[in-house]
């Protein structure tokens, strides 16, 4: 009897030591000490531990701590999968799906195995399942799979939907759809969804109680990796310490179902306040359209989505998304091949303002190198430091040295100089950064197809050196070379609703070219053209009122009426009245040959986007309110200006009514604009400048010159040259009007266009 008890005790002791040994091996594995982990995990796997067999399969499959051997990985994955080990199921599922290690391709079996792994809460299997289920599918097929998954009641179905709405690779991401499916997966036992739910709080700005409750719940699940526990606990402590006693009590007692209800209620409230799409989703989808992830490069849509994302990020004070949006807008505007999007000056504004983003240091370093911006040595050193912190390596310019002064701001010569450096230095040939910059510069300085072919060549070189981050840029170039890109300016009025599937009616979006047959109508001389004008003057602001804006608008309304235009004239409009007037004008003038908008009042840029300010906007607070209550010039031009030819006169660059700024580069006056074909926009002063309001009872310098010059029987382009000369003379060179865009077709004489 004593011998039996002793044997049992030894057996128990041996099992404990065995278990501790495996935990030790797993801890070493998690610390990436694979060579030390390998013998411990191998011993436990040989002793039949399923978890050890799964870890061993991963070591062999990846070549971690031992020689990469897919057949050996398969042996251990088979053993672990027979005991329902999720890591083993994940490895084995990949082997079947892709036909590796002498397995015949069996996609159904591969998906079934990985689904089992996901249903056991194995988070590492989720991206593989996502790729297998949605990869290579058309949008129609994805929608069909999506509908089927919504009917299923499993961890894997909920997590697939969560990842579909988070990933933004297969369809536009939507955080408001992602979070509920993440919570559903968590409720079913998919605890790996916890970190997604918590991370989403960075964008939807959870109240402290909700964020703390999810962190507390996730920590208690036992599924948090040991390396992350400390940071989660620290954040929980920070949130808890700022709570009231009643909130702390609620935090300690709240259950999962109640937390889910509270989270859903908060999301619904946020949607009602800020709209159905979050800023981060708009910015991400803008990038996917830019690189052609949806099958075609759509640069106009990319710009529109990112501008909308930036506007919303400013509104909710999300600095991270603001910085990313500004940086990405700079890339889009600088590298686009669509002439209606490409805008070097505006690109520079955004790149500088987006300097705090992840890619900001690299872009600003190269900007300074090329001579596009001037920074001090201390600022440059700080950028080098930030670059290394983000990328884990030194910037190439720390070894390349400065650019010869005579090459500054000469991109073609800079490209040749960098190519010469690359080809003459064996060490530089090993550095992907230089190849990447050459590729970027060819794309940024696009002139013809040869530039794109050179960009493609250098992106391919870059990818051979280091494939991170640039495959999508290479794919973008390939699509453009195949002519799979939008060459015109789409009608974007309902695009966001349709992209994100949030439309509440049956009205479909029109994604074709807007007014593709632009130019002055060729009606016979006996036919009258349909010509419309909308004239708005805003003077009566709560503060920073303008003396002459209304008198300016009355002068221009009378002018247009005398020329035979159908004129709508309104003054001192609230935001609601402003938008209503634009909508009514858009409908009224839908069959117009020529439309004109004249606006006099406050205008300003925010984040590189120009806004016209209604009289009821709150000028006492932060300028962020402009993103909500201002009227976007982009919206006016894209959504509310019908007609074959469209002209906008803006006497709107007054001194800025707000004192604070959200941008790194400063934002005096209006920003340079992109203008679609058939549109001409005239600013009272060049972007970045200030227009004068005029003196007591008289008209502003710009409007006075415009009203008198329009009487001339000359094309509008010639008339505006005269306006520029007169304003420069009247203001002693302090104000210089500027035009953006151009009209096509025949001669356009405003004073006689109605009977032309």
ABEGO torsion letter per residue (X at the ends): XAAAAAAAAAAAAAAAAAAAAAAAAAAAAAAGBAAAAAAAAAAAAAAGBAAAAAAAAAAAAAGBGBBBBAAAAAAAAAAAAAAGBAAAAAAAAAAAAAGBGGBBBBAAAAAAAAAAAAAAGBAAAAAAAAAAAABGBBAAAAAAAAAAAAABBBAAAAAAAAAAAAAGAABBBBAAAAAAAAAAAAAAGBAAAAAAAAAAAAAAGBBAAAAAAAAAAAAAAGABBAAAAAAAAAAAAAAAAABBAAAAAAAAABBAAAAAAAAAAAAAAAAAAAEABBAAAAAAAAAAAAAGAAGBBBAAAAAAAAAAAAAAAAAAGBAAAAAAAAAAAAAAAAABABAAABBAAAAAAAAAAAAABAAAAAAAAAAAAAGABBBBAAAAAAAAAAAAAAAGBBBAAAAAEBBBAAABGBAAAAAAAAAAAAAABAAAAABAAAAAAAAAAAAAABABAAAAAAAAAAAAAAAAABABGAAAAAAAAAAAAAGBBBABBBBAAAAAAAAAGABABABBBBABBBGABBEBBABBAABBBBBBBBBBBBABBABGBBAAAAAAAAAAAAAAAAAGBBBBBBBGBBAAAAAAAAAAAAAAAAABABBBBBBBEBBBBBGGBBBBBBAABBAABBAAAAAAABBBAAAAAAAABBEABBBBBBBABBBBABABBABAAEABEBBBBBBBBGBBBBBABBBGBBBBAEBGGBBBAAAAAAAAAAABBBBAAAAAAAAAAAAAAAAGGABBBBBBEBBBEBBBBAAAAAAX
